[in-house]
Amino acid sequence: MWLKLFFLLLYFLVLFVLARFFEAIVWYETGILATQLVDPVALSFKKLKTILECRGLGYSGLPEKKDVRELVEKSGDLMEGELYSALKEEEASESASSTNFSGEMHFYELVEDTKDGIWLVQVIASDRSPLVGKVHWEKMVKKVSRFGIRTGTFNCSSDPRYCRRRGWIRSTLIMSVPQTSTSKGKVMLKEYSGHKMEAEHIFKWITAHAASRIKTIYSAGRLKEEWDKSDQYWVKVYLFASLDQPPAFFSALSIKFTGRVEFVFVNVENWPNQSSMSDIGVYGMPSYILRTPEGIYRYGNNTGEFLSLRAMDAFLRSLQPEVNDLFVLSLVLVNLMAWMDLFITQGATIKRFVVLISTLGTYNSLLIISWLPVLGFLQLPYLDSFYEYSLKLLRYSNTTTLASWVRADWMFYSSHPALFLSTYLGHGLLIDYFEKKRRRHHNADEVNANNLEWLSSLWDWYTSYLFHPIASFQNFPADSDWDEDPDLFLERLAFPDLWLHPLIPTDYIRNLPVWRFRRLGAPSDEDASEGSPEPENDSDDSENGDAVPRDTARPPRRGGTRESAACACAHRYGQAGPHARGCGSPGPYDPGDDGEPDWLAWPADMLHCTECVVCLENFEHACVLTGLPCGHVFHQNCIIMWLAGGRHCCPVCRWPSYKKKPPYVHHQPLSSDVPS
């Protein structure tokens, strides 16, 4: 996970540098920066109207270019970046759509239950024509969509009972706005009573109702009283301008941030002097002033701070976010980090997407589970001070120049999704290239595996993994038996990423018992070391699983040789049964010339044998032996080569080499037993 987080932060750094590079190119070619002011006199009449449309100011009664230009100047300074954004938003508004409501519940869920937005709904009475024609309605939808106002059509023929209960006998226009100034308050529905159905008149009616919710100040004394007042709002936005009503984007933001930020409109059109504004630190007109407990901030001085709904919305969200904003941000970051798995994973294409789906499911599940206690914490009353300090830190950090660059880059890349996706794909391909180059020398089979081979291995895993126990264990603990612990099966199903692990891990080989074979009367290790060299493979090496046999291990042969060589003394100790399959009938042991084996040095749970059935050679004095859970004993090198080849079972009885064997029950002979 840390590797993916590192790559994601590296990607954000690349985006930041790339944005500065684009700015340098534009400045080199045109000599213009996004923060450079634009003289409205040099703009065409069409561009001036586009600026007014973006800010939400009516110009229907201003036929002359001079009047339109003065209205632009009264509403605020114009920058190159805002002009570019306004032209892009005009193109985007062409694709705005409207909602068709299917009935009462659909209308209630989207309109009446919306607490922080404006809806404009055209109600079409049964067997009646709509109040606004199709051409004017489409123009209206494009116009209001720039300010986050959603539109819809309710046809009473789909639910006539609800229309009669509401009193919608004739076709009309309905606007829903929040009724109170508190967050998540009730909404009220207002009906259009005008007679003109043009888009400009309807838009003027909408902005007038939205502006009525903003606190408006007309005198210097009232401004002084409001400025010195301390209330529940920590963040206030003041607009000082000579306008009849605030721009539509300012009114729409006041509804969107209901309960979080208070918006105040100071109309200075008829003020005799402006000395009272100088006393509070306001010198220019028009001005957008942000007042916080930390001080005064003039909006529009830094990069990306344009006079538009989208720019100011991003600015205020960074200063006064709500829990949903933080959740959405964390969701985007987590999913971007999870998609890095598509490029980090090497091998077949299908394997990459299977890993990606598994990672997306795991990360999103963990994110949702992690947010549950956070939401519970935020409800505690004694965390108010922590909440205040957190917001204070956000306000300090997000009013810096670096934060303004980040917000400007966010708006730029979000308005150009193709550029964002292409840079993300290019970054991922570079990660894939370096990862493939790094892993090529370590695991060539994994890198070069195709889809068919990987699907075949996945099917083999699926058909066998669910019915095998967990292979890893430590000294055969009694509580790790698969048969005695069926919860292990559920544990495998609970974690979908376990398919990435090997089918049978080989770490159990390090825990197999290892000892040296000794004979009675044979010279000690010190004496033997003087006349002969030490064995090539020490027991320490065997613990690491790195032992290599002196001779190439031969596969076991079938027939009487294997049976006679395997555990000749199994029946002598009453250990006949499935674990002793392949053992011959009991008989006297011939020690030969080397003497009797020292069984006292033999592990108690191991069968007494003198021959390795893998190489079919007798055990020599001081040779290293290894036993399996079933009790059968072999040369250490021979059995490690056998197990490392993927045959995780005993060569004699086929008992799994990673599975604990139940305790042996020694057979006690009875007096009535007749030896055979």
Salt bridges, closest charged atoms under 4 A:
GLU23 OE2 - ARG20 NH2 2.98
GLU53 OE1 - LYS143 NZ 2.70
GLU73 OE2 - ARG69 NH1 3.61
GLU82 OE2 - ARG55 NE 2.82
GLU94 OE1 - LYS142 NZ 3.03
GLU104 OE2 - ARG165 NH2 2.77
GLU112 OE2 - ARG166 NH2 2.55
ASP113 OD1 - LYS115 NZ 3.85
GLU191 OE2 - ARG170 NH2 3.81
GLU198 OE1 - HIS201 ND1 3.73
GLU200 OE2 - LYS143 NZ 3.29
GLU226 OE1 - LYS215 NZ 3.30
GLU226 OE1 - ARG222 NH1 3.77
GLU226 OE1 - LYS229 NZ 3.34
GLU226 OE2 - LYS236 NZ 3.03
ASP228 OD2 - LYS224 NZ 3.81
ASP231 OD2 - LYS236 NZ 3.40
GLU262 OE2 - LYS215 NZ 2.98
GLU262 OE1 - LYS236 NZ 3.56
GLU294 OE2 - LYS392 NZ 2.95
GLU294 OE1 - ARG395 NE 2.77
GLU305 OE2 - ARG407 NH2 3.70
ASP313 OD1 - LYS256 NZ 3.65
ASP313 OD2 - ARG317 NE 3.06
ASP325 OD2 - ARG260 NH1 3.37
ASP325 OD1 - ARG317 NH1 2.37
ASP341 OD2 - LYS4 NZ 3.17
ASP409 OD1 - ARG20 NH2 2.96
ASP432 OD1 - ARG352 NH2 2.86
ASP432 OD2 - LYS436 NZ 3.98
GLU435 OE1 - ARG438 NH2 2.98
GLU435 OE1 - ARG439 NE 3.27
GLU446 OE2 - LYS351 NZ 3.36
GLU446 OE2 - ARG439 NH1 3.75
ASP483 OD2 - LYS659 NZ 3.18
ASP525 OD1 - ARG518 NH1 2.86
ASP538 OD1 - ARG516 NH2 3.48
